[in-house]
Amino acid sequence: MCAQRLWPTVQALGRGLVSSRSEIIQQGVKAYNAQNFNPNHLSQGHSISSHDRFPLSQRIIHTSRGSFNKVVARSFHSGTVLLVKEFNDTENEHAHAVLRSLPAYHATTVAKEEISGSTFYHQYTFPPLDAEWARCSADEVANRFIATSQECRYRPMDLEDRKHSELCSALVRNLRQLSDNQLLKVLSALSLWPPTNATTTPNFVALWNALDQACTERINRWDMTRMFLVADHWYALRLSRISMYNIQMTKLLGRKVSTMGPTQLVQYLFYANLSRKLEPFIIKKDIEKRISEVLSQISIEELGVIAMGFFKTQTFLKNERLVQGIVKKTQENLECVSDASLCAILKLLRKSIPVTQWKLLHSLLDSLVPQLDRLNHMCLLQVALLGNDLLVYHPQAIDIIASKFASDISSIRLKDIERITFALMLYNCVPPSRPDIFSLIAEELRKPERTMEINHYPKCFVSCVVYLTTLGFFPQDLISAALQPSMLNLLSMSRHYSDMGREVSELEWAMLIEGPPNYQGYRLNPDLRQQLTREYLGNLPVGPIKGMTHQEKLLIEVKEKLAAMLGGHEFLTITHVLPHVQTPDLVFCTDAEGQPVVLPQEYRDLAATDLKRPMGWPREMRWNTVVVAGRNSFIRNTEELRGNVHMRKRQLSNLGYYVSVIPYMEYNRKSLRAKLSCLDRSLKEGSSLCLDGRVESAWVNLKASVERQDEMVG
């Protein structure tokens, strides 16, 4: 069986979709499990065939009334085109619905049913001949366009039909002569037309560009109420993100945030969310101060709109009192807050709570646990991710969420499966209530129904496989699919996946170190593996201490103490034993009696990108690694290692090393004797070193060295 007939997700799944024969996938899995294929076709130099290439093209399609959604067209070799919806507007729709539900926003927002009354066109005469449009007044042209637009409610028409071209052209010429109210009616009427194929079709683009220019020219003479009302009409058209009006309005009002009322501030941040940016000149501390002042005057749902505005513009909170106030308000309203608003608030808090406030985050997780049964999957995911940035682990919350995901995994998006797998990997968590979740995730990734998502989000698929292997779970067919050329080709097509080489490299090295011995699936070409390893290889600590990172300083300090315990620097080295791991380790050797042995020069001469396996006979030499576990290596307020550090320790053991872990929180005690005691305890637990008398000897030598340095400085 040739290599192209393995289970490769993208290739075989793609063919299955195009030909409506998804059973190809199932046959591929069976073939893989039977290992009935020719190893000659699995050489690491396997080239990408024309069948493996999936060219991408993108276009914008006006997919629903007044909405513009990004659709990716993937052209397979058969010529069939698959369309995949990429943008979902539900969050913005929820935020807008919140505004519409409150009377305070009725004058500045518009509902679909309020757009241009439905009886106007019956009262208007039939349009003149094309040649007569030039003689019509601006009001007559506008009224005719509004009437024709309203007719679309009952008799849908194509705006790009040639019979409407002269009307559109006449309207474009006359827009500047219209009153503000008439201009707003025209803008409103445009959203009544059925969708065009794109935002750039001739009549549509001419109209919305001209309206955009006309609104932008008048913005300086409008008050805030008018500005918001016009902006809401642009939202109805789903053109807020690309309209100059919305950009100009957020700029203009950005200078007034400190004087805005509560509802004005909420609505302003809604439109900032739509444009995905807050202008650089806006003083963030002023807007945070203003939110703090009005926090008690707004509802929890309005707070959700504010949170969305911050999160979508990648602006996070610095004011700790505001963060505390938001957490308190959220806890007080957990029983009534909507899932969408809670989701937005949790996203903002995840990026805003400082490490000094980690207990505040844990208390919020405590408060969320009783609410987990009522929350939807998206909100549950945000609860699971809430502690990730600060490594705050809440076992009860994670177990409940993992159980709910496992019970309904077939209805959960691939992106969300990837994120929950990440959370489990981060905390090295096997959920007590669902220890089978990793098998369920693997089975879900194999389903033909996941084909479209995998093709559209290859990063999610590959990342999910990487997280499973980090946890020590090795689904061979999925690993082969992740490393196949067609999948790598897909990943290389998008600039958004520029950092995926690191995960692909980690997966390849994991298979080399601890992969199943009978694995015959795809592997990286050696040249590509070398290239990726070199690209993502971490630095060795060199140069002056002043320019080093905290982790590098910690590593150098431990090296000095360990050298004193071993009897000299010739007994150890700093190196990347695992070239795919960012931070290096300390390595030393002992004989069978636990006495230090000088490291072989052959070992020291290994290239930085080489995997450093122990050398010599195991009976003669014992190889040891010391992992200096920095502040981000442990789950907050525990002595439990995070998931990828567990993997590192496991892989080092698989290579044949004795592994000792130095915990920074214990080692960081200032006393020299306390530091040496920490090393002594860690080495007793993990190394082959005989420690009799070594701590005392090292303490005497290091103390004398410090005294000599003090004398020289003095």
N, C-alpha and C positions, 0 to 999 in steps of 0.2 A: 504494500500500500504506500503510495507516494506521500511526501510530506504535506502536500496541499490537502490531503484528505484526513488529516488529524482533526481534532476538535476545534481548531482555532476559532475563537469567538467571532471576531469581526468577519473573517472570510466566509466561513461556513454559515454563520448566522445570516450574513448579508445575502448569500445565495438563497438561503431558506426563505427569507422574506420576499425577495424579488420573485421567486418562482412559486410562492405560496406553498412551499414544501418544507415546513420547519422540521419535518422528521429527519432531515439531513443531520441536524444537530444531534439528535438522539443517537443516530447511527454512529456519528463521530465519537460520542462519549463511550458507546459500547466498544467501538474499535480501539479506543485508547485503553479502556480497562482490560481488554483482552491482550494489549500490547502487541497487536498484530500489525506491525509496520516495519519498514526497512530502516535500520539505524543509519545506513549510508546517506539517507535523505535528511538526517538530522544533524549534519555536521554544523559546527559553530560558524562556519563560513557561509551558511545558507543565504542565498541572495533573495531579494524581494522580486517576486514574479509580477507580471502584469495583473494576474488575478488577485494579488495581495494589495494592490493600490486602489484606494478609494478617493478619487479626486473630490475636493470640496468646492462648493460655490455657495455664496450667500446672497440673499436678496431680502428686501423689506416688502412685506405684503400687507395691504390694508385688509385685515382679516375679519373685522366685524364693524358694525356701525360705529364710526367715530373712533376706532382703535387701530393702532398700528403695531403689529407684533412681528418680532424677528423670527423668520423661518429659515431653517437650514435645509438646503437641497443637497442630498448626497447622491451623486451619480455613480451607480455601480457599473461594472463592465458590461452588463446586459443592456444598458441604456435606460433602464427604469429609474425614475426619480422618486425618492422618498422624502416627504416633507415632515419635519419635526418641529412642533411649536416650542419655542425657546423662552418666551417671555410671558410670565403670568402676572396679571395686574391685580390679583385679589387683595394684596396688602393695601395698595392705593385705593381700591374701591371701598375697602372697609374704612380706611381713614376718612374718605370723603363722606361715606354714609354716617360716620360719627358726627361730622360737621353738620350735615343736613338734618340730623335728628334733634339738634339743639336750636331753639328759636333765635339765639344770639347770632347765628350764622345765616339765617334765611335771606337777609338782604345782600349778602356777598357771595352766595353760592347758588347754583342752578341745578335743578333736577331734570332728568330726561323728559318727564311729562310736561315740564314747564317750557321746553324749548319751542319757540314760535307757535302760537296758537293754531289749532288744526282746522279752522274754518275760513281763514283769511283768503285762500286761493279761490274759493267759490265767488267772492265778491269782486274779482278782478277780471278785466277784459283779456281776451286772447292776445298773445304777444304779437307785435307788428312783424312785418317782413324783415329779414336780415338787413336790408338796405336802409330801413327806417330807424334802426337803433341809434344812429348818429344824431337824429333829431330829438331823441327822448331826453328828458331831464334826468339828473342823477337820481332823484326820488323815484321817478317812473321805472328806471332800470332796476333799482334796488327792490321796489315793490314787486316787480315781475319775477325777480330771482327768488324772493321770499315765497311768493305764491307757488312758483314751480317746485321749490324745495318742499313745501308742505304737501304738494300733490304726491310726492314720493312715498308718503305714509300709506297711500291707498293704491298707487300705481307706480311701483319702483321703476326708476329710469337710470340710465347710465350717464353719469356726468360727462364722460368722454365722447358721447354721441355727437356727431358733427352738427346736429341741429341745435345743440346748446353752446357751441363754440362762440358764436357771435354775441350771445347774451353774456357769457363769461368775459369776453374781451371788453364789451361795453361796461360791465360792472368794474373791471380792473381800472379802466380809464376814469371812472367817475367816483371812486371810493373817497378821494380826498375832499370831495364836495359834500359828502354826507354829514349829517349831524352825528353827534356821539351816540345818541339812542338808535339812530338808523344803522350806524356802523355795527353796533352790538347785535341788532336783529339779523343783519347779514351774516355775521360770524356765527350766530346761533343757527341760522338756516342751513349753513354749509354742513352741519353735522347730521342733517336729515337725509342726505343722499346715501344710497347704498355704497358699500366700500368699492374703491377703485383698486387696481392691481398693485399700485405702489404710491408712495408719497410724491413721486416724480412724474406721474402722468400729466400731459400738457395742461388740460383745463384745471385740474385740481391744484397742481403746483403753482400755476399762475395766480389762482385765487388766494390760496393760503399765504403765499409769499407777499402778495399785495396787501392783504389784511394784516399780516404781521408788521409790515412796514408802516401802515397807516396807524395801527395801535401804538407802535413804538414812538412814532412822531408826536402823538398826543399825550403820552404818559406824564409828562412834566406838569400838565395843567389839570390832571385828575387828582382827586383826593384818594385816600387809602381805600375807602369803600368801593369806589369805581374801579380802582386798580385791581382789587381782589375779585370783583365781579367779572371783569374782562378776563383775568387769569383763569377763572373757573370755566369760562367758555372755551378757552384753549385746552383745559383739561378734558372737557367734554369731547373735543376733537382728538384727544390723545396725542397732541403735538407739543405739550409743555416742554419736553426735554430738548426739542430742537428749535423751538420758536425764539426769536430774538426778544420778543416782548417779555417772556418769562425771565430770561436772563437779565434784561434791563431792569425789570421790576424788583427782582431780588437784590440787585446792586443798589438801586435807589433807596429801597426801604431798609437795607442792611445798616444804613447809617442812623436809623431811627429806632433800633430795637430797644434801647434803654428807656424809651418813652411810650412804647406800645402798651395797650391794655392787654389783659389776659387773652381774650379771644383773638385779638389781632396778632399776638405773638404765636398762638397756636396755628392760625391760618398761614402766617408767613412761613413757618417751618414746614407746613404741608407743601407749599410751592417750592421751597428750597429742596425738599426731598425729591420732588419731580424733576428738578434740574440736576440733581445729584451733586450739588456743590454749594458751599458757603463761600462767599467772596473773601479773599485773603485779608482785605482791609478790615473786615468785621472783627472787632475785639471780642474774642471768645469769652473772656472773663466778664464782660458787660452783659452778654446774653445769658450767661450762667447766673449772674447776679439777679437779672430780671426774672428768670425762671424761679429762682429761690423766693423772690418777693411775691410772685403770683401763685406759687405751688398750692397754697391752701384754698385758692379761689377757683381752681379748675378741677374737673372730674378725673377719675382714673382713666377714662377713655380718651379724654383730651391729652392726658399725660402720655398715653400710647402714641398719639399723633406726633407729639413733641419728640418722643424717643425715636420714632421712625425717621423724623427729620434729621436728627443727629446721626443715627446709625447709617442711613443711606448716603449721607454726605461725608462719611468717615471722620466725623468730628466727635470726640469723646470728652467726657466730663473730667475736669481737673479740680473742681470745687468739692472738697470732701464733705462739707456740710450739706451741699445739694445732693450728693450721692446718698448720704444718710437719710435725708428727707424723702428721697424717691423710694428708698428701700422701705421706710416706715409707712409711706402712703400705700405702697404695693401690698405690704403685709396686712394692712387694715382693710383692704378691698379685695382680697384674694377670692372671697366667695362669690363676688358679683362681677369681677372683671372678665371681659371677653377673652377668648383664646388669642385672637389676633393682637389685641392691645398688650396682653401679658407677654406674648412672644416678642414684640418690639421692645418692651421695657427690659426683658431679660437679655436681649442682644446688646442693648446699650450698657447695662450694668456689667455684663461679662467683660467688656473692654474698658470700663471706667473705674471699677472698684480697685483701689491700690492694694498692694501686698500688705501694707500696714493694717488694712481693714478686712483681712481674710476672715476674721471671726464674724463680721457682719454678713459676709456672703454665706457662711455656714448656717447662721441663724435664719437667713432667708430660705435656704434649702430645707431646714427643719420645718418652716412654716408651709412650704410647698407640698410636703409629703402627703398631708391629708387631702389635698386637692388633685392628686395625680389621677385618680380614677375618672374624673370628669373631663380631663384635658385631651385635646386631639393630638395626633402624632407629631405635628409640627411643633406644638408647644411642649410636648414631652421631650422632644429632642433638645430644645433650648434649655430645659431644666437639666438634662444630662450634660450639656456642654458648658453650663454656667460656671462650674469650678475649674474648667480646663486650664485657663490662662494662669491661674494662681495655684494649680495643682491641689485644689481643695476637693477632697473625695468624700462623698456622702453615700456609704454602702447601701443603706436602705433605699434611697431614692434611685440609685443606679440599678439595683436589683428589680425594683418594681417596674421601672421603665423598660429594662431589657426583657422582662417577662411579657409585658404588653406588646412590645415589638415582635417578639418571637411568636406570639399567638396570632398576630395579624400580618406577618411579614410579606405575604403575597400582595397586599394592598399598599405597601410602603414604597416610596420612590427609591431608586438606586442611590441617589445622592444622600438620602437620609439613612439608608443602610450603611453606607460608607462612613457617615459621621458617627453613628452609634457604635460601629466597629472600632472607630478611632478612640472613642471614649473608653471602651472596654480595654483596648490595648494600652492606653495611657496609664490606667490604674492597674494593669495586669489582672483584670477582674474576670473570673469565671462566675457568672451569676448563680448563686445557690439554688434559686428557684427554677432556673433554666440552663443547666450545664451543657445542654445540647445545642445552644444557640449558634455555635460556630458551624456545626454540621448543617443547621437550617439555613444559615447565610450562604454556605457553599452550594447547597441544593438550589437555593433561589437564584443564584448567579448562573446556574446551568440551564435554567428554564428558557425555552424559545421565546416566551412572552417578554423576556428582558432584552431581546435583541436590539430593538430600536434604542432603548436607553443606553445600552453598552456602546453602540455605534456613535451615539450622540455625546455621551459622557465617558469616553475611554479612561480618563484620569480616575474617575470614581471607581471603575472596575479594577484597574491596576492597584490603586491605593488600598482598596478593600482586600485584595489578595496579599499585599505586602503586610497589612496589619494582622491578617490571619497567621502568616508565617512568623511575625514578630512574637505572637502569642504561642508559637510552637505547633501550629496546626498547618499541615502541608497537603492541601488538595492538589494532586499532581496535574490533573487536567487543566485546572484553572491557572496554575503556575505556567504551564506550557502556553496557554492562551495569552497570558500577560506578557510573555517573553517572545511571542511569535513576531516575525517581521512586519506583518500587516498591522498589528497593534502598535508596534513602535513607530510605524509610518504614520498612523493616525495621531499619535501623541506629538510627533514632530511637526505636524501641520499647524498647530495653534501656538501663538506666542503666550497664551495663558498657561500653557503647560511647560514653560521653559525650565522649571525646576524639577520636572518629573524624572530627569536623568538620575537624580539622587536616589529616588525610590526604586527605579529599575536596577540601579547598581546594587542597592541593598538586597534586593530579591535574588539577584545573580550570586552574590557572595554567600547569602544564606543557604542557597542550594548547594554551593560548593562545600560549605563547612558542615552543614547538618541536614542536607536534603536526603530523601530516601535513596538507598543504594541502587534500587532497581529503576530509578527515574530515567526515562528515555525521551522526554519531551524536548521542547525548544530550549536552547541556552543562548546567551549572548555570544557573538563573535568575539574571540579574544582581543582583537584590536579595539573593538568598541568598548569592551569591559575596561581595558587599560585606559582608554580615553576618558571614560566617565569617572573612573577612580581618580585619575590625576586631576580632573576638573573639580571634584568635590572633596579632595583630600584636605584634612584640617592642617593647621600650622603647628609646628613644634615651637615651644617657648624659647625664643632667642632674643638677644638685644638687652637693653637696659630694663631693669625691673619696672621703672616708671611708666614705660609704654605698654606693659603687659595687661592683659585682662585679669579679672579676679581669679578665674579658673587657672590661668597660666601661672600666676603668682603662687597659688595654692599648690600646684603641681611641683614647682621648683622648691618650695619650702619643704614639702614632704620628701622630695628627693634628697635634700641635704640631710634631713634627719635619718632617713633610711640608709644613706651612705655611711653615716656615723655608726649605725647599728651593725652594718655588714663589714665595716673595716676599711672602706675606701670606695671611690667612685668607679674604679675598674670593675667592681662587682655588679654594677647595674647600668641601665640605659633607659632613656625615654624614647619610645617609638610607637608607631601605629601598628600594633599587632594585628588589629582588624582594620584594614585600609578604608573600609566603608564607614567606620565610626569616626565622627568629627574630632573627638578629643583623644590624645595619646595615653598610653599606659606606661607604668614603670615595670621593667623586667629584670629579674635576677635569677641565679641558679644556685642550687645546693647539691651536695652529694647525698648519698643514701643516709648518712648520719645527720643531715641537716646543717652541715657546715658550708659557708659560702664558697662558690667556685667562680673563678673569673670567666666572664662571658666569652664564648668563642668569637674570634674576629670575623669568621665567616657569617655569623649571625648579625654582627654590627654592620657588615657590608651589604646586607640585603637592601634592595631598592625600597624607597618609601611606599611605592604602590604594591609591593609584594605582600602576600599573606605570610606572616611570620609563624611557621610551625616550629615546635620544639625540635632540637637537633640532638644527635647522640643516642645512646642506649638508655632506655628508661631506668634500668637497674643502676646505671652509673650517675645519672644526672636527674635532678628534679627541677622542672621549669616553673617559675612563679611569675604571675602578673599581679600588680597592685593597681586597682582602679581607684583613683581619687575622685570620689563622688561629690560633686559640687552642690551648690544650693538648689539647683533645679533637677537633681537626680532623685530626690525623694518626694513622696507625697506629703503635702503640707502637714506639719505637726505630727508626723509619724516617722518611724524608722523603716518604712516600706519603700523599696525602690520602685521607681516608675517603670512602665513596661519595656521601653527600649533599653534600659539599663539592665533589666532582668535578662533580656535577649543577649546583651553583650556578655554578661557573666556566663550564661549558658553556652554561648559559642566558644568562649575562651576555655571552658571546661571540656567541651567536645574536642578541641584541638589538643588537649593533654596538659593544660596548665593548671597549677594550683592557683586559685583566685582569692585574693583578699580585697575587701572593700573598706576604704577609709571614709567614714562619714564626716562631712565638713562641720556639721553642727556640734559634734563632739570634739573634733580636732581644733576647732577655732578658739578653744579656751586659751587665754593668753599665756599661762604658765608653760615653760619649756618642759617641765616634768609631766604636766598634764598631757601635752602633745605626744610625748614619748610613750606615756601610758596608753594613749589611744592607739598608737601604732602597735604596741605590744599586744593589746587585746585583739586587734583586727588580724594581726599576723598569726596569733595562736589559733584563731578560728579557721583561717583559710590557707596558710602557707606551710611549706615543708621546713622552714627555718627553725633550727634549734635556738631558742631565745635565752638560754641560761646566761645571766650576767650581762646581756647585751644592752639593756636599757640603762643600767648604771654606768657602764663604760661609755656609752654614747653621751649620756648627760654630762659626765666629767669632761669629755673632749669638746663638746659643743659649748659648755660653760667657759672653758679656757679660751676657746676661739673668740667668743663674744668679748671676753675681758681684754684680749689682745687688740681687737678692733677698737674698743673704747679707748685704750691707751694711745693707739695711733691717732685717733681723732682728737684726743685731748692734747 
